[in-house]
């Protein structure tokens, strides 16, 4: 008897009946988590400012990923994936501000979001690096744009 694999959260069954991961669903859950985290920030000027910034950066990877899936060229794909990576890195910093400044009414909700942000950064970093290698290196990077560095630390100590 053949064993069937149930798809995990956000996953779908592939053509062979196995489970495949769906990044869109993961980004959707991440965006919802960001919105939930902002909704329970304390009522202060600083929390409102940080919350507004986090809403912008933390929800943008989902639509930017959708744009990357519909990219018109490899260059366009890399650009949109780098936008996702940039917004995730910004979100990581805002989440750390929330944690450090104790801006949330429920600090235990912040750490899992920081951890998920780290994982998504690794996913997008790897995707961009792979796409750049498949494109022949740097042929689609304009002068002055930042490049991904092999030695750039992805982990953050909190």
N, C-alpha and C positions, 0 to 999 in steps of 0.2 A: 504494500500500500504506500502510495506516494505521500510524503509529508507536505502539508500546506503551511506556508508562512503567512501569518497575519501581518499586515503593514503596521508599522509603528505610528506614533502620533505624527500626523502630517504626511504620512507615507502613502504610496499607492502600490497596487500590485503591478508588476511588470509583465511582459509578454510570456515569460516562463512561469508565472504564478508566484514568483518570489516577491520580496518587498524591496521597493526602491525609495530612496529618500527624496522628499520634495522641499527644496529650499524656499520656494514661495510660501508654503505653509509655515515654515519655521520663521520666516521674516514677518508673516502676518501675526503669528503669536508674539513675536518680539515687539512689534509695533503696539499691539494691544497691551502688553506688559508695560511698555513705556508710558502709554496713556494712563494706565492704572496707577503707576508710580507717581506721575505728575498730579493726578487727582487727589492723592493723599499727602501732598506736601503741606507744610505748615503755612499759615496765612501771614506772610511777611513779604516785604518788598524784595528781599534777596531770593526767597523761594519762588516768588512769581517770575522774577527775571530768569532764574536758572530753569524753571519749569517751561517757560516759553521757548527758550533756546533748545532744551532737551526734546520738546515736542517736535520741533523742526528737524533737528538732526536725527532723532531716534525713529521717526516714522518715514523718513525719506529713503532709506535703503530698499524698502518694499517696492515703491513705484520705480525707483531707479533700476532695480533688478529687472522689473518688467520691461523697461526701456532697453536694457542690455539684451534681453532675450529677443527683442525685435530689432536689434542693431542692423544697420545697413551695410556695415563693413567690419572687418576685424579691428580696425582702428577705432571705430565708433563703439564697438563692444568693449574694448580695453578702456576707453575713456569713461564709459558709463559704469563699468565695474570699479574703476578707480574712484569715481564719485561715491559709490556705496562704501568703499573702504574709508574714504575721507570722513564721511558722515558717521560711520561707526566709531572711528577714532575720536571724533568730537564728542559723541555720546558718552564714550568711556570717561572722558574728562569731566563732563557735566555730572555723571553719576558719582564720580569720585568727590566732586564738590559737595553734592548732596550728602554723601556719607561723612565727609570730613567736617562740614559745617552743621551736621545734624539737622538738616532741613526737612526730613521726612517724619511724619507721625508714626511710621512703621519702618524703622531702619532694617529689619530683617528681610524686607522685600527688595532692598537695594543690592545686596551682595549677589543673589542669583542673577540679577540683571547685568551686573558687572561681569560675572562669569560667562553668561551667554554672549555678551558683547565681545569678550575675549575670543570665544570660540568662533563667532561670526567673522571677526577680524582675520583669524587664521584661515578660514575658508576663502574669504575674498582675496586675501594676500596671495594664497596659493593659486587661485584661479587667474589672477592678473599675471602673476609670474609665469604660469604655464602658457597663457595666451601670448605673452610677450615672446617667450621662447619659440612658440609655434609660428609666430610672425617673423621670426628671424632676428630676434633680439630687440634692437631699439629703432627699427626702421619707421615705426609709427609713433615715436615720441618727439614732440616739438622741442626745440631748444628752450631751456628755462623751466620746463616742467619737471616735477620731482620724479625721481626714479625709485623704485623699490630696492632696498638694499638687503642683501643676504644677512648682514649682521645687525639689522634693526631689531631690537628686542620687542617681542609681542606681549610678553607677560608684564604685568604691572603689580608692584607690591603696594598693598593698601594698609 
